[in-house]
Amino acid sequence: CCLIMQAQGSIGSWRSHVAYHNATQCVATNGKVYVLSDGSLYSYSPADEFVETYDKANSLSDQGIRHIATDEQSGTLVIIYNNANIDLLRHDGTVVNITDYANKTTLDPMVNDVRIANGNAYLSTNFGLTVLNIARGEFINTYTLGRVTHSSIETNGNIYAATANGLYRGNTKDNLLDTCNWIQINTSVYTQLAYFKGQLMA
């Protein structure tokens, strides 16, 4: 009986039992591939085939991950939880937890997508989008578009927002806090935006 209890962990200690069955998203940085699977996170290192898991018991600040994205410039993994809590997993393994957005926003905090551009994370929400500076770990802008935003990204001085009412574009030189400065490009409903090799794809 004592041997069985030892194998299961000592009394008073915690063990995590998380699922890693259905992979839904993967990103690569710092020589690792990070995989989001069943709301849990693990990484795979192709160089030595080492697999590492991440959870609330050993490094992260929450559970139930909704999105991941990586900033190539800083080697930071952006982790968005279902409750809109945010972790920044730095290249040295440290974790910066950001609770301001989930705790202080008076609007629906649900994050539908996250895209990285120029050191900023663009969080698409049910009210518009908000911009997080990854290096500082601070929110620098929030644009209330008044419509569900599925995905957003910044490129060449423009922010594109794929909403439930169509695709919109805003020039960063304009006051984008004013919704009148957002131009509707078309009425097509896109679920994701990406910028790859000089092309904006939807």
Backbone hydrogen bonds in HBPLUS format (Angstrom, degrees):
<---DONOR---> <-ACCEPTOR-->    atom                        ^
c    i                          cat <-CA-CA->   ^        H-A-AA   ^      H-
h    n   atom  resd res      DA  || num        DHA   H-A  angle D-A-AA Bond
n    s   type  num  typ     dist DA aas  dist angle  dist       angle   num
A0005-MET N   A0001-CYS O   3.11 MM   4  6.38 159.8  2.15 149.0 153.9     1
A0006-GLN N   A0002-CYS O   3.02 MM   4  6.23 149.6  2.12 145.6 153.6     2
A0007-ALA N   A0003-LEU O   3.13 MM   4  6.37 154.4  2.20 144.9 151.1     3
A0008-GLN N   A0004-ILE O   3.19 MM   4  6.46 139.6  2.36 141.8 152.3     4
A0009-GLY N   A0006-GLN O   3.19 MM   3  5.20 152.1  2.27  99.4 107.8     5
A0013-SER N   A0010-SER O   3.18 MM   3  5.76 160.0  2.22 135.1 135.8     6
A0038-ASP N   A0022-ASN O   3.20 MM  16  5.60 133.6  2.43 152.0 140.7     7
A0024-THR N   A0036-LEU O   2.87 MM  12  5.88 165.3  1.89 163.5 167.3     8
A0036-LEU N   A0025-GLN O   2.80 MM  11  5.14 171.5  1.81 154.1 156.8     9
A0027-VAL N   A0034-TYR O   2.96 MM   7  5.35 151.3  2.04 146.3 155.6    10
A0034-TYR N   A0027-VAL O   2.71 MM   7  5.35 155.0  1.77 169.7 174.5    11
A0029-THR N   A0032-LYS O   2.96 MM   3  5.49 154.0  2.02 154.4 162.6    12
A0032-LYS N   A0029-THR O   2.93 MM   3  5.49 160.0  1.97 119.3 126.0    13
A0033-VAL N   A0044-TYR O   2.85 MM  11  5.14 159.5  1.89 145.4 152.4    14
A0044-TYR N   A0033-VAL O   2.83 MM  11  5.14 147.7  1.94 137.5 148.1    15
A0035-VAL N   A0042-TYR O   2.77 MM   7  5.47 173.5  1.78 171.2 172.2    16
A0042-TYR N   A0035-VAL O   3.13 MM   7  5.47 155.1  2.19 148.2 155.8    17
A0037-SER N   A0040-SER O   2.82 MM   3  5.21 168.8  1.83 153.9 157.5    18
A0040-SER N   A0037-SER O   2.85 MM   3  5.21 161.7  1.88 116.5 122.7    19
A0065-ILE N   A0039-GLY O   2.91 MM  26  4.49 170.9  1.92 128.1 125.1    20
A0054-TYR N   A0041-LEU O   3.00 MM  13  5.52 162.8  2.03 155.4 150.1    21
A0043-SER N   A0052-GLU O   2.74 MM   9  5.23 154.2  1.80 151.9 160.9    22
A0052-GLU N   A0043-SER O   2.98 MM   9  5.23 157.5  2.03 141.5 148.6    23
A0045-SER N   A0050-PHE O   2.93 MM   5  5.20 153.0  2.01 145.1 153.8    24
A0049-GLU N   A0045-SER O   2.64 MM   4  5.10 125.0  1.94 153.9 170.2    25
A0058-ASN N   A0055-ASP O   3.23 MM   3  5.76 144.0  2.36 108.7 117.2    26
A0059-SER N   A0055-ASP O   3.00 MM   4  5.94 163.3  2.03 167.5 170.9    27
A0060-LEU N   A0055-ASP O   2.89 MM   5  5.20 148.7  1.99 130.1 130.6    28
A0082-ASN N   A0064-GLY O   2.86 MM  18  5.82 155.7  1.92 177.6 173.7    29
A0066-ARG N   A0080-ILE O   2.71 MM  14  5.65 161.7  1.74 148.6 155.0    30
A0067-HIS N   A0080-ILE O   3.10 MM  13  5.05 162.3  2.13 138.4 142.3    31
A0080-ILE N   A0067-HIS O   2.92 MM  13  5.05 177.3  1.92 150.1 150.6    32
A0069-ALA N   A0078-VAL O   3.00 MM   9  5.14 141.0  2.15 140.8 149.0    33
A0078-VAL N   A0069-ALA O   2.66 MM   9  5.14 165.7  1.68 165.2 168.1    34
A0071-ASP N   A0076-THR O   2.87 MM   5  5.25 164.1  1.89 155.8 161.3    35
A0075-GLY N   A0071-ASP O   2.78 MM   4  5.52 131.7  2.01 149.5 164.6    36
A0077-LEU N   A0089-LEU O   2.89 MM  12  4.95 169.3  1.90 141.9 143.5    37
A0089-LEU N   A0077-LEU O   2.86 MM  12  4.95 163.1  1.89 155.8 154.0    38
A0079-ILE N   A0087-ASP O   2.87 MM   8  5.04 167.4  1.89 163.9 161.8    39
A0087-ASP N   A0079-ILE O   2.98 MM   8  5.04 160.8  2.01 143.8 150.1    40
A0081-TYR N   A0085-ASN O   2.95 MM   4  5.29 172.2  1.95 163.6 162.9    41
A0084-ALA N   A0081-TYR O   2.99 MM   3  5.15 159.6  2.03 114.6 116.5    42
A0086-ILE N   A0098-ILE O   3.24 MM  12  5.12 149.0  2.34 144.8 150.5    43
A0098-ILE N   A0086-ILE O   2.79 MM  12  5.12 173.1  1.79 155.1 156.6    44
A0088-LEU N   A0096-VAL O   2.79 MM   8  4.98 146.4  1.90 138.9 150.2    45
A0096-VAL N   A0088-LEU O   2.93 MM   8  4.98 160.9  1.97 137.0 142.5    46
A0090-ARG N   A0094-THR O   2.82 MM   4  5.38 155.1  1.88 166.5 171.2    47
A0093-GLY N   A0090-ARG O   3.04 MM   3  5.41 161.9  2.07 115.6 118.6    48
A0103-ASN N   A0099-THR O   2.98 MM   4  6.02 159.9  2.02 161.0 167.4    49
A0104-LYS N   A0100-ASP O   2.83 MM   4  5.55 156.5  1.88 150.2 155.2    50
A0105-THR N   A0101-TYR O   3.32 MM   4  5.64 157.8  2.38 134.3 138.5    51
A0112-ASN N   A0124-SER O   2.67 MM  12  5.43 156.7  1.73 154.0 160.8    52
A0124-SER N   A0113-ASP O   2.95 MM  11  5.23 165.7  1.97 149.4 154.0    53
A0115-ARG N   A0122-TYR O   3.11 MM   7  5.20 153.0  2.18 133.0 140.7    54
A0122-TYR N   A0115-ARG O   2.72 MM   7  5.20 173.8  1.72 164.0 165.1    55
A0117-ALA N   A0120-ASN O   2.93 MM   3  5.40 159.1  1.97 153.1 160.1    56
A0120-ASN N   A0117-ALA O   2.99 MM   3  5.40 156.8  2.05 115.2 122.7    57
A0134-ILE N   A0119-GLY O   3.10 MM  15  5.91 161.9  2.14 154.8 160.3    58
A0121-ALA N   A0132-LEU O   2.74 MM  11  5.00 163.4  1.77 148.9 154.2    59
A0132-LEU N   A0121-ALA O   2.88 MM  11  5.00 168.0  1.90 147.9 151.7    60
A0123-LEU N   A0130-THR O   2.88 MM   7  5.29 168.2  1.89 173.0 169.1    61
A0130-THR N   A0123-LEU O   3.00 MM   7  5.29 153.0  2.07 142.8 151.1    62
A0125-THR N   A0128-GLY O   2.85 MM   3  5.25 177.2  1.85 149.8 148.9    63
A0149-THR N   A0125-THR O   2.86 MM  24  5.46 163.2  1.89 158.3 163.2    64
A0145-LEU N   A0127-PHE O   2.93 MM  18  6.06 124.1  2.25 133.6 150.0    65
A0146-GLY N   A0127-PHE O   3.08 MM  19  5.20 143.8  2.22 153.1 145.4    66
A0129-LEU N   A0143-TYR O   3.03 MM  14  5.33 161.4  2.07 146.8 152.7    67
A0143-TYR N   A0129-LEU O   2.72 MM  14  5.33 167.4  1.73 170.5 174.8    68
A0131-VAL N   A0141-ASN O   2.76 MM  10  5.16 167.8  1.78 154.5 155.7    69
A0140-ILE N   A0131-VAL O   2.89 MM   9  5.80 153.5  1.96 151.6 160.5    70
A0133-ASN N   A0138-GLU O   2.72 MM   5  5.37 162.3  1.75 167.8 162.4    71
A0137-GLY N   A0133-ASN O   2.82 MM   4  5.61 131.0  2.06 139.4 154.0    72
A0138-GLU N   A0133-ASN O   3.28 MM   5  5.37 139.8  2.45 139.0 146.2    73
A0164-ALA N   A0148-VAL O   2.91 MM  16  5.56 142.3  2.05 155.9 160.8    74
A0150-HIS N   A0162-ALA O   2.69 MM  12  5.58 144.2  1.82 157.2 168.6    75
A0151-SER N   A0162-ALA O   3.42 MM  11  5.21 154.9  2.49 133.1 138.4    76
A0162-ALA N   A0151-SER O   2.75 MM  11  5.21 168.4  1.76 162.5 165.9    77
A0153-ILE N   A0160-TYR O   2.97 MM   7  5.42 148.9  2.07 145.3 154.4    78
A0160-TYR N   A0153-ILE O   2.78 MM   7  5.42 170.5  1.79 166.2 165.6    79
A0155-THR N   A0158-ASN O   2.82 MM   3  5.41 158.9  1.86 158.9 164.8    80
A0158-ASN N   A0155-THR O   2.98 MM   3  5.41 157.8  2.03 116.2 123.4    81
A0172-THR N   A0157-GLY O   2.96 MM  15  5.59 170.7  1.97 148.0 151.1    82
A0159-ILE N   A0170-GLY O   2.77 MM  11  5.14 164.6  1.79 152.7 157.8    83
A0170-GLY N   A0159-ILE O   2.85 MM  11  5.14 151.5  1.93 144.7 154.0    84
A0161-ALA N   A0168-TYR O   2.88 MM   7  5.12 161.4  1.91 142.1 146.7    85
A0168-TYR N   A0161-ALA O   2.89 MM   7  5.12 165.1  1.91 145.8 150.9    86
A0163-THR N   A0166-GLY O   2.94 MM   3  5.16 161.7  1.97 140.2 142.4    87
A0166-GLY N   A0163-THR O   3.24 MM   3  5.16 167.7  2.25 102.6 106.1    88
A0167-LEU N   A0186-ASN O   3.09 MM  19  5.52 132.8  2.32 124.0 137.7    89
A0185-ILE N   A0167-LEU O   2.73 MM  18  5.53 156.7  1.78 153.3 161.4    90
A0169-ARG N   A0183-ILE O   2.78 MM  14  5.18 149.8  1.86 142.9 153.2    91
A0183-ILE N   A0169-ARG O   2.81 MM  14  5.18 167.1  1.83 156.9 153.6    92
A0174-ASP N   A0171-ASN O   2.95 MM   3  5.55 157.3  2.01 117.8 124.8    93
A0178-ASP N   A0175-ASN O   3.20 MM   3  5.92 161.5  2.24 114.5 119.6    94
A0181-ASN N   A0178-ASP O   3.01 MM   3  5.84 167.4  2.03 125.9 129.7    95
A0182-TRP N   A0179-THR O   3.18 MM   3  5.54 165.1  2.20 112.4 115.1    96
A0194-ALA N   A0201-MET O   2.90 MM   7  5.18 149.4  1.99 149.8 152.7    97
A0201-MET N   A0194-ALA O   2.70 MM   7  5.18 174.9  1.70 168.2 169.0    98
A0196-PHE N   A0199-GLN O   2.88 MM   3  5.29 160.2  1.92 153.1 154.8    99
A0199-GLN N   A0196-PHE O   3.05 MM   3  5.29 151.7  2.13 108.3 117.2   100
